[in-house]
Amino acid sequence: MLDTIDKILRYTSEYKSAEELYQNDRDSDAAMMNFIVLGEESGKLTDELKNINPQVNWSKVYGLRNIIAHHYFRINVDIVWQIIVNDLPKLKTDLKALIS
């Protein structure tokens, strides 16, 4: 999951807004695909691990996967951008702490 987060952050790091990112099909598609992968990876974790780590909103991680996979052409790019900027760094920190 950490590698997947790093990929999303790397693919989006040069952009300053959702509009900029979504003008580049390759980078935006790569980021979206990795959000799907991130959700799939979270879905494979045990319920026990998720229950003892409630600091991560596991249902939202997996839920975003479903939204992207099933509603790709109707995604609110500004919300995804906010997730990239605000939520992914915290998720990365939480996962690192969980691994430690």
Contacts in CASP RR format, 6 or more apart in sequence:
PFRMAT RR
TARGET T0000
AUTHOR 0000-0000-0000
METHOD contacts of the structure
MODEL  1
MLDTIDKILRYTSEYKSAEELYQNDRDSDAAMMNFIVLGEESGKLTDELK
NINPQVNWSKVYGLRNIIAHHYFRINVDIVWQIIVNDLPKLKTDLKALIS
1 38 0 8 1.000
1 41 0 8 1.000
1 42 0 8 1.000
1 95 0 8 1.000
2 92 0 8 1.000
2 95 0 8 1.000
2 96 0 8 1.000
2 99 0 8 1.000
4 34 0 8 1.000
4 37 0 8 1.000
4 38 0 8 1.000
4 41 0 8 1.000
5 38 0 8 1.000
5 88 0 8 1.000
5 91 0 8 1.000
5 92 0 8 1.000
5 95 0 8 1.000
6 92 0 8 1.000
7 30 0 8 1.000
7 34 0 8 1.000
8 31 0 8 1.000
8 34 0 8 1.000
8 35 0 8 1.000
8 38 0 8 1.000
8 84 0 8 1.000
8 88 0 8 1.000
9 84 0 8 1.000
9 88 0 8 1.000
9 89 0 8 1.000
9 92 0 8 1.000
11 27 0 8 1.000
11 30 0 8 1.000
11 31 0 8 1.000
11 34 0 8 1.000
12 21 0 8 1.000
12 27 0 8 1.000
12 31 0 8 1.000
12 84 0 8 1.000
15 21 0 8 1.000
15 24 0 8 1.000
15 27 0 8 1.000
17 81 0 8 1.000
18 77 0 8 1.000
18 78 0 8 1.000
18 80 0 8 1.000
18 81 0 8 1.000
19 77 0 8 1.000
21 27 0 8 1.000
21 28 0 8 1.000
21 31 0 8 1.000
21 77 0 8 1.000
21 81 0 8 1.000
22 28 0 8 1.000
22 77 0 8 1.000
28 77 0 8 1.000
31 80 0 8 1.000
31 84 0 8 1.000
32 68 0 8 1.000
32 72 0 8 1.000
32 75 0 8 1.000
32 80 0 8 1.000
35 64 0 8 1.000
35 65 0 8 1.000
35 68 0 8 1.000
35 80 0 8 1.000
36 65 0 8 1.000
36 68 0 8 1.000
36 69 0 8 1.000
38 61 0 8 1.000
38 64 0 8 1.000
38 65 0 8 1.000
39 61 0 8 1.000
39 62 0 8 1.000
39 63 0 8 1.000
39 64 0 8 1.000
39 65 0 8 1.000
40 65 0 8 1.000
42 58 0 8 1.000
42 61 0 8 1.000
42 62 0 8 1.000
42 65 0 8 1.000
43 58 0 8 1.000
43 62 0 8 1.000
45 58 0 8 1.000
50 56 0 8 1.000
50 58 0 8 1.000
53 94 0 8 1.000
53 98 0 8 1.000
55 94 0 8 1.000
56 91 0 8 1.000
56 94 0 8 1.000
56 95 0 8 1.000
56 98 0 8 1.000
61 91 0 8 1.000
64 83 0 8 1.000
67 75 0 8 1.000
68 75 0 8 1.000
68 80 0 8 1.000
END
